Amino acid sequence: MTFQPESQAKLKNQRSKQAVALAMQGQWREAITVNRSIIETFPTDTEAYNRLGRAYMEIGEYTQAKEAYRHGLELNPYNTIAQKNLRRLEHLGESTVAVKNESFKVPPHHFIEEIGKAGIMDLQNPAPKQTIVKMNSGDKIDLKIKDKNLVAENLLGDYLGQVEIRHAQRLIKLMNGGNRYSAAILSASEDKLTVIIREEYQDPSQAGQISFPPKNPKVTRPDSSRYMADHEIESEYEQHGDEYSSNSNAGNED
């Protein structure tokens, strides 16, 4: 089938948006199907190969993920997304692993910041690289009090790191008072995990106690919730790469 240039651009944009939407919903196999269809029509679409690689990573099919990223790198030698994820994949091996259950993921609205109710931080004393590279944005994590530390673990019980002490002390006190929190990976690199922790329930005995006091109470970001929804989620995909961003076309011409 032959498309005119304008209709080609429109079709590509529509399919790319569909692929992004499926990824944001955690429908990785469906995202694979859509991205492969994009590649069939637009075989030089670097971003589609990046998205395809990420989708294969999410379901544990690492060999196919490597193949997708390598194709993307061949098309654009400056494809930093492919370069970074190929390095991560070197630590994950060749074999297919069990697919993560959907219950291991948090919905996108988890990343919406409410001042005082959610906080973003890098984990301290992170786990070995072989453990970190298995984590992806959106993965749920558990917070456990161990002695005076607040430890982050994945849902299989593997150690990921510790919450910074200044946050940990306050959160431990509030958790012991009845508050409940959820946490998830916001971004992951080869040696760093950034997480978002959210207050899900405030015990009546903790009324008036703020889980995450702002650093400067006099400064308030306008429309903070929208900022987090639009910026943190989308920029995270761009950091992991622009697998899920259709806004960057550097080095990619059809």
C-alpha positions as CSV (number, residue, x, y, z in Angstrom):
1,M,0.0,0.0,0.0
2,T,1.3,3.4,-1.0
3,F,0.6,6.5,1.1
4,Q,1.1,10.2,0.2
5,P,3.7,12.0,2.4
6,E,1.0,13.8,4.5
7,S,-1.0,10.7,5.0
8,Q,2.1,8.8,5.8
9,A,3.0,11.3,8.6
10,K,-0.5,11.2,10.0
11,L,-0.6,7.4,10.0
12,K,2.8,7.1,11.7
13,N,1.8,9.7,14.3
14,Q,-1.5,7.8,15.0
15,R,0.2,4.5,15.4
16,S,2.9,5.9,17.5
17,K,0.4,7.5,19.9
18,Q,-1.4,4.1,20.0
19,A,1.8,2.3,20.9
20,V,2.6,4.9,23.6
21,A,-0.9,4.6,25.1
22,L,-0.6,0.8,25.2
23,A,2.7,1.1,27.0
24,M,1.4,3.5,29.5
25,Q,-1.4,1.0,30.3
26,G,1.1,-1.8,30.6
27,Q,-0.3,-3.7,27.6
28,W,3.2,-4.7,26.4
29,R,2.2,-7.5,24.0
30,E,-0.3,-5.3,22.3
31,A,2.4,-2.6,22.1
32,I,4.7,-5.1,20.4
33,T,2.1,-5.8,17.8
34,V,1.6,-2.1,17.1
35,N,5.3,-1.2,17.0
36,R,6.0,-4.1,14.6
37,S,3.2,-2.9,12.3
38,I,4.8,0.5,12.3
39,I,8.2,-0.9,11.4
40,E,6.7,-2.9,8.5
41,T,5.4,0.4,7.0
42,F,8.2,2.6,8.2
43,P,11.3,0.4,8.4
44,T,13.6,3.3,9.3
45,D,11.6,4.4,12.4
46,T,14.2,4.4,15.1
47,E,11.7,5.3,17.8
48,A,9.5,2.3,16.9
49,Y,12.5,0.0,17.4
50,N,13.2,1.7,20.8
51,R,9.6,1.2,21.9
52,L,9.7,-2.4,20.6
53,G,12.9,-3.1,22.6
54,R,11.4,-1.7,25.8
55,A,8.2,-3.7,25.3
56,Y,10.2,-6.9,24.9
57,M,12.3,-6.0,28.0
58,E,9.1,-5.6,30.0
59,I,7.9,-9.1,29.3
60,G,11.3,-10.6,29.8
61,E,12.1,-11.5,26.2
62,Y,15.6,-10.1,26.3
63,T,17.0,-11.7,23.1
64,Q,14.3,-10.0,21.1
65,A,14.8,-6.7,23.0
66,K,18.5,-6.8,22.0
67,E,17.6,-7.4,18.4
68,A,15.2,-4.4,18.4
69,Y,17.7,-2.1,20.0
70,R,20.5,-3.2,17.7
71,H,18.4,-2.4,14.7
72,G,17.6,1.0,16.2
73,L,21.3,1.6,16.7
74,E,22.2,0.6,13.2
75,L,19.7,3.2,11.9
76,N,21.1,5.9,14.2
77,P,24.5,5.4,15.7
78,Y,23.8,8.2,18.1
79,N,20.8,6.4,19.5
80,T,21.6,6.8,23.2
81,I,18.4,5.0,24.3
82,A,19.5,1.8,22.4
83,Q,23.1,2.2,23.7
84,K,22.0,2.4,27.3
85,N,19.5,-0.4,27.2
86,L,21.9,-2.7,25.4
87,R,24.3,-2.2,28.3
88,R,21.5,-3.0,30.7
89,L,20.6,-6.1,28.8
90,E,24.2,-7.4,29.0
91,H,23.5,-7.9,32.7
92,L,20.2,-9.7,32.1
93,G,21.4,-12.7,30.1
94,E,19.9,-14.2,27.0
95,S,17.2,-16.5,28.2
96,T,13.5,-15.5,28.5
97,V,12.3,-15.0,32.1
98,A,8.9,-15.2,33.6
99,V,6.7,-12.3,32.6
100,K,6.0,-9.8,35.4
101,N,2.5,-10.0,36.7
102,E,0.4,-6.9,35.9
103,S,-0.1,-6.5,39.7
104,F,3.6,-5.7,39.9
105,K,2.9,-2.4,38.2
106,V,1.4,0.9,39.5
107,P,-1.1,2.9,37.4
108,P,0.1,6.1,35.8
109,H,-1.8,8.3,38.3
110,H,0.6,7.0,41.0
111,F,3.1,9.4,39.7
112,I,0.9,12.5,40.2
113,E,2.4,14.6,43.0
114,E,0.4,16.1,45.8
115,I,2.4,18.5,47.8
116,G,3.1,16.9,51.2
117,K,1.6,13.6,50.1
118,A,4.3,12.3,47.8
119,G,8.1,12.5,47.6
120,I,10.7,11.6,45.0
121,M,14.2,10.4,46.0
122,D,17.2,8.2,45.0
123,L,17.7,5.1,47.0
124,Q,20.8,5.0,49.1
125,N,23.2,2.0,49.3
126,P,21.7,0.5,46.1
127,A,21.6,-3.2,45.4
128,P,24.1,-4.8,43.0
129,K,23.8,-3.9,39.3
130,Q,22.5,-7.3,38.5
131,T,19.4,-6.6,40.6
132,I,18.9,-2.9,39.6
133,V,18.9,-3.6,35.9
134,K,15.9,-5.8,36.3
135,M,13.7,-3.0,37.6
136,N,11.7,-0.7,35.3
137,S,9.7,2.5,35.8
138,G,6.3,1.7,37.2
139,D,7.4,-1.4,39.2
140,K,5.8,-1.6,42.6
141,I,8.2,-1.9,45.5
142,D,7.7,-2.6,49.2
143,L,8.9,-0.4,52.1
144,K,10.0,-2.3,55.2
145,I,11.2,-1.0,58.5
146,K,14.4,-2.8,59.5
147,D,16.0,-1.4,62.7
148,K,16.3,2.3,62.1
149,N,16.3,1.9,58.3
150,L,13.5,2.1,55.8
151,V,14.4,-0.6,53.2
152,A,13.0,-0.9,49.7
153,E,12.5,-4.3,48.2
154,N,10.9,-5.6,45.0
155,L,7.8,-7.7,45.3
156,L,9.9,-10.9,45.3
157,G,11.6,-9.7,48.4
158,D,15.0,-8.7,46.8
159,Y,16.8,-5.8,48.5
160,L,16.9,-2.6,46.3
161,G,18.2,0.1,48.6
162,Q,17.4,2.3,51.5
163,V,15.4,5.5,51.8
164,E,17.5,8.5,52.7
165,I,17.8,8.8,56.5
166,R,16.1,12.2,56.7
167,H,13.0,10.9,55.0
168,A,13.3,7.5,56.6
169,Q,13.1,8.7,60.2
170,R,10.0,10.7,59.6
171,L,8.3,8.0,57.6
172,I,9.1,5.3,60.1
173,K,7.6,7.4,62.8
174,L,4.4,8.0,60.8
175,M,4.2,4.3,59.7
176,N,4.5,3.2,63.4
177,G,1.6,5.7,64.0
178,G,-0.6,4.0,61.5
179,N,0.1,5.7,58.2
180,R,0.3,3.6,55.1
181,Y,2.5,4.2,52.0
182,S,2.9,2.9,48.5
183,A,6.1,3.1,46.5
184,A,7.2,2.6,42.9
185,I,10.2,2.9,40.6
186,L,10.2,6.3,38.9
187,S,13.4,5.7,36.9
188,A,16.2,3.1,36.8
189,S,19.7,3.2,35.4
190,E,22.6,0.8,35.7
191,D,23.6,2.1,39.2
192,K,20.7,4.2,40.5
193,L,17.1,3.8,41.4
194,T,14.8,6.8,41.8
195,V,11.5,6.1,43.5
196,I,8.3,7.9,44.3
197,I,6.7,7.3,47.7
198,R,3.0,8.2,48.2
199,E,0.9,8.5,51.4
200,E,-2.1,6.3,50.8
201,Y,-3.7,6.5,54.3
202,Q,-3.2,8.9,57.2
203,D,-4.1,7.6,60.6
204,P,-6.4,10.0,62.6
205,S,-3.7,10.0,65.2
206,Q,-1.3,11.6,62.7
207,A,-3.6,14.4,61.6
208,G,-1.7,17.5,60.8
209,Q,1.6,15.6,60.3
210,I,3.0,16.1,56.7
211,S,4.7,13.1,55.2
212,F,6.9,15.1,52.9
213,P,7.3,18.7,54.1
214,P,8.4,21.0,51.2
215,K,12.0,22.2,51.4
216,N,10.8,25.8,51.1
217,P,7.2,26.2,52.4
218,K,7.0,29.7,50.8
219,V,7.5,28.3,47.3
220,T,4.6,26.4,45.7
221,R,4.8,25.0,42.2
222,P,1.7,26.0,40.2
223,D,-0.5,23.1,39.1
224,S,1.8,20.6,40.7
225,S,-0.3,17.5,40.0
226,R,-0.4,18.2,36.3
227,Y,3.3,18.9,36.3
228,M,4.0,15.5,37.7
229,A,1.6,13.7,35.4
230,D,2.9,15.4,32.3
231,H,6.6,15.8,33.2
232,E,7.7,12.9,35.5
233,I,5.9,10.1,33.6
234,E,6.7,11.3,30.1
235,S,10.3,12.4,30.9
236,E,10.8,9.0,32.6
237,Y,10.0,7.3,29.4
238,E,12.3,9.7,27.6
239,Q,15.1,8.9,30.1
240,H,14.6,5.2,29.6
241,G,14.5,6.4,26.5
242,D,12.3,8.1,24.1
243,E,10.8,4.7,23.7
244,Y,7.6,6.2,24.7
245,S,8.0,9.7,23.3
246,S,7.0,10.6,19.8
247,N,8.4,14.1,20.2
248,S,12.1,13.5,19.4
249,N,13.1,12.8,15.8
250,A,16.8,13.6,16.0
251,G,18.8,11.4,13.7
252,N,15.6,9.7,12.4
253,E,14.4,10.5,8.9
254,D,12.0,8.4,6.9
